[in-house]
Amino acid sequence: MSQRHPVLTMTAISKIFPGVRALDGVDFRLFPGEVHALMGENGAGKSTLIKVLTGVYGTDAGTVTLDGARVSFTGPMQATAAGVSTVYQEVNLLPNLSVAENIFIGREPRRLGVVDWRAMRRRATELLARIDLHIDVTELLGSYSLAVQQMVAIARAVDVRARVLILDEPTSSLDADEVAQLLRIMRQLRDDGIAILFVTHFLDQVYGIADRITVLRNGRLVGEWPTAELPQLALVEKMIGKELDALESIDADAGNDPEAVAAGPPLVTAEGLGRTGSVAPFSLTIHQGEVVGLAGLLGSGRTEVARLFFGADRADQGQLTVDGTPTTIRNPVAAIDRNIAFCSENRRTEGLVGELTVRENIILAMQAARGWLRPVPRRRQDELVQRWIEALSIRPANPDLPVRNLSGGNQQKVLLARWLITEPRLLILDEPTRGIDIGAKTEIQRLVVKLADGGMAVLFISAELEEVLRLSHRVAVMRDRQMVTQLTNDDTLDADRVMNAIASGGHEEGAPA
Amino acid sequence: MSTLRSRLPAVTGHRLFWPLVVLVLLIAANTVYRPSFLSVELKNGHLYGSLVDILRLSAPLILVALGMSLVIATGGIDLSVGSVVAVSGAVACLYISKQPDQNSLGGVVTALALAFGVALLLGVWNGTLVAVIGIQPIIATLILMVAGRGLAQLVTQGQIITVNSDPYRTIGVGHLVGLPFAIIVALAVTLLVAVLTRRTALGMIIEAVGGNAEASRLAGVRARRITLLVYVVSAACAGIAGFMMTANVSSADGNAAGLWVELDAILAVVIGGTSLAGGRFYLGGTIVGALLIQTLTTSVYAMSIDPQTALLFKAVVVIVVCLIQAPAFRARLRRRAATPTPPTTPAEQQKEQVPA
């Protein structure tokens, strides 16, 4: 396409983690003076590719060449020294130091062996002026907004003679004005000849700035396109994937008829429920025996909706009605009292207590609801734990093993078991099948169908559209932290229509519900 | 030999192996220095001897360390226990000293109840600062660590209050069925705490909060109440320890009573295998730790080690225990030893550390 030579080429990169092939023969190239968007859903391998590139991980196969010379970095420091700088989503600077100190930490200008503070301040001011940022560099970094911190991080990354700048979701915590400012800086750097690798989940930003797009899915390269030749819908399709996987098809319709459940008694109704800075007000009703799927790209507000239903975050507007009674759910305890259960997508940080055993993790929610003075009798524990270990085939089937020793899929099942023994009426599952093997995935999907048949309401969140469509009676579509539409999963609903709704913001599908 | 080598890691990998070894070594060293160290005599139906003294003197430390174990298990720390010791001792002694008959049992019981109530209040204060207001535990309890000394001084009006009460003295130096009264109290409280945590779900809930606070919250655990409770238990234990320490000398010194006991207690907990990061706690380990620390303190005096070097000596022993216990350090030692380790060793060791 171009006569220029790529500044960076990655060829046939493979990376294997125990049990997972995170990258499988991925090619990637980056030209000077371009913004190249690296796209893919969660677990597609974007972060792994970046970490291989910057030397955080070694490769199992494949080569990386920088300016035609083969390189193999052993760490981010080495990569930075060679001109490959990374700015992460979470600003990885020190908020308790001044802006100037942050820019020059580790390479302070010196005079006679001591730090030349005046030179440091002068150079920092000049550097920031180049990207049109005029701030007092002696102030603490933490006193500035996240956007400014992000830009300081970029300034620092560029100042170390970077030729390749990697921006890993730099905009996820910025507001619209700040994003615009950041994109302007990116254009400026691109025009200076820097190659920018841009990871984001916001489609508008990709189409606003990227010259080319590379899409990964499940650790494999899907392809590379000039942005102009890849319409939004095609991009979403390529990210999510349409081919049916090896899963046995589970027919949700075999259970409840979508229209029949929707006519049944509503269990939970949200009216204009929202939280500033988290998710825009939305209305959603979940009926008994109904599976409502939440579709949308990562960062579209799926998890935020779930957290409001469970009281993990407090809603600051709108009304929630459970069983016809208006209620306020201030905290998880209140939600559990109303028989709502929530399996977080972050199993390790928000789900399980790694140090405790499988048994203890399974009974934790039930025990917490009873209060510590009324311990679940040992025999009852054994009975419950044994039954669910068998029902969900948790392996190894040893209730006294610390849960952190289990694999991801088995940990997920332990978390499910914790909530199922509390016999919830609404079960919220946030990415219950992420990062687990296909067998466990099928089991969990089957279980969801069975539970709904038994009258349980389920809010099912997944990045995999096929899975959402297979299980849900109704699909609520999220985009940019808004619920844009709700679609009944009748015979006419397919992945195309949902993708269309995600890509277009639901406009073809009628007004937001 | 091969069977010995393959079994050895299972024994040496146990949490309490090295603390017990050091404890035995200390006792051995004492015995070498003074052969009568091990002898226990029966006089007037009471047991006497150095070992009994160590037990008696370790009673307050055991109590304080018990409470500290629970606080540390939630991921917190309680620096104020020394001050609580001083306040509770001061309140009890002051009340008794004002009685017309200091030997009246009723008066002593009232004094104990009063002082215990004050200790509970101080625990509620700590717990409120940490659990409700959300101050970092080390800062929150530092406040009472400093202010509590002032409070104790206020109670004693800067004087050392001496009491002349036989019932009160009994708490420190008396005997019951041949054993020192203090150690019986310590044992009883240990039992009570063990039942409270392990026969109810309290222990598991504490470990869940300490292991992963956010996950516990999302599982519906009322973490605030639990956190508040452990600080109250800690202060209650320190309050009782305050009775023992002041009864031992029949006087309350707001400045000196329980000075630095928080450090000894934290050390005892850590030696016992409870991680300062929170999570699993081991009451049995804590007691071994407390006995080790007290034996060390007693040895320093018994061997008439120069008081100027005594603290240093203590520090060295503690460092050695902590180092030997650290898996990373042991692994390095093994590699140094250059003996080919059977491949099963790490696995077995891990298995051993998994609490059953």
Interface residues (C-beta under 8 A of the other chain):
Chain A: F310 A312 N331 P332 V333 I336 F342 S344 T349 E350 G351 L352 V353 G354 E355 L356 E360 L364 A365 Q367 A368 A369 R370 W372 L373 R374 P375 V376 D400 L401 P402 R418
Chain B: R199 T200 A201 L202 M204 I205 E207 A208 G211 N212 E214 A215 S216 R217 L218 A219 G220 V221 R222 I226 G279 R280 V354 A356
